[in-house]
Amino acid sequence: MSPRRAIRAGAGQFGQIPGSMGTGPYVVRGLGNEASYCSASHGAGRRMSRSRAKRTFTLDDLAAQTVGVECRKDAGAIDEIPGAYKDLESLIEAQTDLVEVVARLTTLMCVKS
């Protein structure tokens, strides 16, 4: 995975690695890995463009992928569907030398204007 952004992950420094509108974020504590400039990935990132997501997914897909999340479930939100994002768990597993997981949060609400 090649994320484009980073969070600070100095020794003992808390951070958050976000998921998608249907995938809760991780709260992490940095391990201070100098080889990564005391940083970690800011999230898994998109696996498809917004326009491709709009062509690929339906409103039914959006509803199914965001069950239990209070959010927009209309055509204007399809580009943010969880299926358009890479797997966050794999990203976390790949960063065990950069951060330790403190908590995994559950998405209850997502606001997209």
C-alpha positions as CSV (number, residue, x, y, z in Angstrom):
1,M,0.0,0.0,0.0
2,S,1.3,3.4,-0.8
3,P,-0.5,6.0,1.4
4,R,0.0,9.6,0.6
5,R,-0.2,11.2,4.0
6,A,1.3,10.4,7.4
7,I,0.6,11.0,11.1
8,R,3.2,11.7,13.8
9,A,4.2,8.5,15.5
10,G,6.9,9.6,17.9
11,A,7.5,7.3,21.0
12,G,4.4,7.4,23.1
13,Q,2.6,9.9,20.8
14,F,-1.1,9.2,20.3
15,G,-2.6,9.4,16.8
16,Q,-5.6,8.3,14.8
17,I,-5.6,6.3,11.6
18,P,-8.9,6.9,9.9
19,G,-11.0,4.4,8.0
20,S,-13.8,5.0,5.5
21,M,-17.4,6.1,6.2
22,G,-18.2,2.5,7.2
23,T,-14.9,1.4,8.7
24,G,-14.0,2.8,12.1
25,P,-10.6,4.3,12.8
26,Y,-7.8,3.1,14.9
27,V,-6.3,5.0,17.9
28,V,-2.6,4.2,17.9
29,R,0.5,5.0,20.0
30,G,3.7,5.7,18.1
31,L,6.8,3.6,18.7
32,G,9.2,6.3,17.6
33,N,10.7,4.4,14.6
34,E,13.5,6.7,13.3
35,A,13.6,4.8,10.0
36,S,10.1,6.1,9.3
37,Y,10.9,9.6,10.6
38,C,8.7,8.8,13.6
39,S,5.6,8.7,11.3
40,A,2.9,6.2,10.2
41,S,0.4,6.1,7.5
42,H,-2.7,8.3,7.7
43,G,-5.0,5.6,6.3
44,A,-5.1,2.9,3.7
45,G,-6.3,5.3,0.9
46,R,-8.5,4.8,-2.0
47,R,-8.3,1.7,-4.2
48,M,-10.4,3.3,-6.9
49,S,-11.1,6.9,-8.1
50,R,-14.2,8.7,-7.2
51,S,-15.5,8.5,-10.7
52,R,-14.9,4.7,-10.9
53,A,-16.6,4.2,-7.6
54,K,-19.7,6.1,-9.0
55,R,-19.7,3.8,-12.0
56,T,-19.1,0.6,-10.0
57,F,-21.4,0.8,-7.0
58,T,-25.1,1.2,-6.6
59,L,-27.2,2.8,-3.9
60,D,-28.0,-0.7,-2.7
61,D,-24.3,-1.3,-2.3
62,L,-23.9,1.9,-0.3
63,A,-26.8,0.9,2.0
64,A,-25.3,-2.6,2.5
65,Q,-21.8,-1.3,3.2
66,T,-22.9,1.3,5.7
67,V,-25.4,-0.7,7.8
68,G,-25.5,0.7,11.3
69,V,-23.9,4.0,10.3
70,E,-26.0,7.1,10.3
71,C,-24.9,8.8,7.0
72,R,-26.1,9.9,3.6
73,K,-27.1,7.0,1.5
74,D,-27.8,8.9,-1.8
75,A,-26.1,9.2,-5.1
76,G,-24.0,12.1,-3.9
77,A,-22.2,9.8,-1.4
78,I,-21.4,6.8,-3.5
79,D,-17.9,8.0,-4.2
80,E,-17.1,7.6,-0.5
81,I,-18.5,4.0,-0.3
82,P,-16.2,1.8,1.9
83,G,-15.6,-0.5,-1.1
84,A,-13.7,2.3,-2.8
85,Y,-11.0,2.2,-0.1
86,K,-8.1,-0.2,0.5
87,D,-8.2,-2.6,3.5
88,L,-7.4,-0.8,6.7
89,E,-6.7,-3.9,8.7
90,S,-3.9,-4.9,6.3
91,L,-2.4,-1.4,6.6
92,I,-2.4,-1.6,10.4
93,E,-0.7,-5.1,10.3
94,A,2.0,-3.7,8.0
95,Q,2.8,-0.9,10.6
96,T,3.5,-3.0,13.7
97,D,7.0,-1.6,13.8
98,L,5.6,2.0,13.7
99,V,2.6,2.0,16.0
100,E,0.8,-0.1,18.5
101,V,-3.0,-0.2,18.4
102,V,-4.6,1.3,21.5
103,A,-8.3,1.0,20.4
104,R,-10.5,0.4,17.4
105,L,-13.5,2.7,17.2
106,T,-16.8,2.0,15.6
107,T,-18.3,4.4,13.1
108,L,-21.7,5.5,14.3
109,M,-22.1,8.6,12.1
110,C,-20.4,10.0,9.0
111,V,-21.1,13.5,7.8
112,K,-20.4,14.3,4.1
113,S,-21.7,17.6,2.8
